[in-house]
Amino acid sequence: MEYYNQTQDDWRIAQCCQFHDKALVKRYNLGTTTKTYALKEGGKERVQTKAISNCKKLLDIISTYFPTQPKNLRAFRISSELLPCYTLDFTAPWYDEIRDEIKEILAETGRAARKHSIRLSVHPAQYTVLASNKAEVVKKSIEDLEYHALYGQYMGIPAEEFSMNIHLQGLYGGKHEDGISRFATNFPYLSEYAQGCLSVENEDKPNGYDIKHTLELAQRIPIRCTLDTHHYACHRMVETERVKFDGKYVNRKVRDVEHITHTHEYFREAVKSWRGLRPLFHVSQSFPPEDQSHWMKPNAHVGEFWDEELMSAHVPMLQYADFDIEAKHKEIAVKGFYDFIKKEEEFAGESISSIRIK
């Protein structure tokens, strides 16, 4: 089965989950519902209606929106809300009733993705912690991962071509090695497909898991490392400085840290962990330094990219990897980043050439 990563070398920057423009929001953004509503009278019908509607919206996105975009923008992170309340115990028979219809719609979506060379991925929430030290959390995490893996399976995308990414997490005041060991121990409990499409990313907290830790994990189990370049920088923001804010002095994170580049050993090793396929990495950006409300939150994602030096540093990385653009203004931020890249190509007098590291 052919998919974009097996036959093409065009770089991609991806939009994440939703749309920002009001007209696009109305047509394409998925609907959701909560456990509270599912438990109320008419909850079954609400869940089933939302699920089928969301699948049709995803098909619409893949069939009508992305085919109009340049090839470099044909990548999309699918929302976790595609099938609302799917992992709740009492909704299982509800979904069994509509499973054939869901499969049919998503199979058509997969065919559209292949036809138009659109890269697809998912990103389960922060509460999916395979390295947890609590058995119930691990059980729920496995259920959530299998749920997200269904997206790729129902769309007919080979596991290695579908990206399902989570954070390593699971430190719980212990040593990094403890979480790595628990993750590696729990990994075999996933289905073959879920194992094949899973990747793990580095975290932004200085005491959390850095890219070096995810690479250690990849030495123990066959898992791919997703490099988040913004998290890499935030992880190294350990110093603070005293500044005056709102009439009093507070500690502000010092942002002047070394950013990762395409020549760094960690970058190259993360690329290699994808075993010849183009990786899907993450890039985001802090709010401008003059924005005082975010002085102590450098890990917050800005609406649109403003730092041309940072964007420029990612251009050579696109030779080796695709990137999810994690910005609040969604397709607008993606287009702004794309326009900057094309200007850089024009200035250099050559296009970005894809290189595969095995």
CORDALIN-V156096 format. One record per backbone hydrogen bond with DSSP energy under -1.0 kcal/mol. CO is the residue of the C=O (numbers start at 1). NH is the residue of the N-H. E is the energy in kcal/mol with one decimal. If there is no record, write none. Layout:
<<CO/NH/E> <CO/NH/E>>
This chain:
<<3/6/-1.8> <4/8/-2.1> <12/323/-1.9> <14/325/-2.7> <15/77/-2.7> <16/18/-2.7> <21/25/-2.8> <22/26/-2.2> <23/27/-1.3> <24/28/-3.2> <25/29/-1.4> <34/38/-2.4> <35/39/-1.8> <40/43/-2.1> <42/46/-2.1> <43/47/-2.6> <44/48/-2.5> <45/49/-2.5> <46/50/-2.4> <47/51/-2.4> <48/52/-2.2> <49/53/-2.4> <50/54/-2.9> <51/55/-2.1> <52/56/-2.0> <53/57/-2.2> <54/58/-2.6> <55/59/-2.2> <56/60/-2.1> <57/61/-2.7> <58/62/-2.5> <59/63/-2.2> <60/64/-2.6> <61/65/-1.1> <61/66/-2.0> <65/68/-1.3> <66/69/-1.6> <70/73/-2.2> <71/74/-1.7> <72/13/-2.5> <73/75/-1.8> <74/119/-2.4> <75/15/-2.0> <76/121/-1.7> <77/17/-2.3> <79/82/-1.2> <83/86/-1.4> <85/88/-1.4> <88/91/-1.2> <91/95/-2.1> <92/96/-1.9> <93/97/-1.3> <98/102/-2.3> <99/103/-2.9> <100/104/-2.1> <101/105/-2.2> <102/106/-2.7> <103/107/-2.4> <104/108/-1.7> <105/109/-1.9> <106/110/-2.5> <107/111/-1.9> <108/112/-2.0> <109/113/-2.3> <110/114/-2.1> <111/115/-2.4> <112/116/-2.3> <113/118/-2.5> <119/76/-2.8> <120/163/-1.2> <121/78/-3.2> <122/165/-2.1> <125/128/-1.8> <127/129/-1.1> <129/132/-1.4> <134/138/-2.1> <135/139/-2.5> <136/140/-2.4> <137/141/-2.3> <138/142/-2.5> <139/143/-2.0> <140/144/-2.2> <141/145/-2.4> <142/146/-2.4> <143/147/-1.9> <144/148/-2.3> <145/149/-2.3> <146/150/-1.1> <149/153/-2.1> <150/154/-3.4> <151/155/-1.6> <152/157/-2.5> <153/156/-1.1> <158/161/-1.4> <159/162/-1.2> <163/122/-2.6> <164/199/-2.3> <166/201/-2.4> <171/174/-2.4> <175/179/-1.1> <176/180/-2.1> <177/181/-2.5> <178/182/-2.3> <179/183/-2.6> <180/184/-2.3> <181/185/-2.1> <182/186/-2.2> <183/187/-1.9> <186/189/-1.6> <187/190/-1.9> <191/195/-2.5> <192/196/-2.0> <193/197/-1.6> <194/198/-1.0> <197/164/-2.9> <198/224/-1.1> <199/166/-2.0> <200/226/-2.4> <201/168/-1.2> <205/208/-2.2> <209/203/-3.7> <210/214/-1.6> <211/215/-2.2> <212/216/-1.3> <213/217/-2.1> <214/218/-2.0> <217/220/-1.7> <217/221/-2.0> <221/223/-2.2> <224/200/-2.4> <226/202/-1.0> <227/282/-2.3> <228/232/-2.1> <229/233/-1.5> <230/234/-2.7> <231/235/-2.7> <233/236/-1.1> <234/237/-1.7> <236/238/-1.6> <239/254/-2.7> <241/252/-3.1> <243/250/-3.1> <245/248/-1.6> <248/245/-4.1> <250/243/-2.7> <252/241/-2.1> <255/257/-2.3> <261/264/-1.3> <264/268/-2.1> <265/269/-2.5> <266/270/-2.3> <267/271/-2.1> <268/272/-2.1> <269/273/-1.5> <271/274/-1.7> <272/275/-2.3> <274/277/-1.6> <279/322/-2.9> <281/324/-3.2> <282/229/-2.2> <283/326/-2.4> <285/302/-2.0> <288/291/-2.1> <290/292/-1.3> <291/294/-1.7> <292/295/-1.7> <294/297/-1.1> <295/253/-1.0> <297/300/-1.7> <302/328/-1.7> <303/329/-1.9> <307/311/-2.2> <308/312/-2.6> <309/313/-1.6> <314/318/-1.2> <316/319/-1.3> <317/320/-1.9> <317/321/-1.7> <319/355/-3.7> <322/281/-3.1> <323/14/-3.2> <324/283/-2.2> <325/327/-1.4> <327/330/-1.4> <329/332/-2.1> <330/334/-2.2> <331/335/-2.2> <332/336/-2.1> <333/337/-2.3> <334/338/-2.6> <335/339/-2.7> <336/340/-1.7> <337/341/-2.3> <338/342/-2.5> <339/343/-1.8> <340/344/-2.1> <341/345/-2.4> <342/346/-2.4> <343/347/-2.6> <344/348/-2.3> <345/349/-1.5> <345/350/-1.4>>
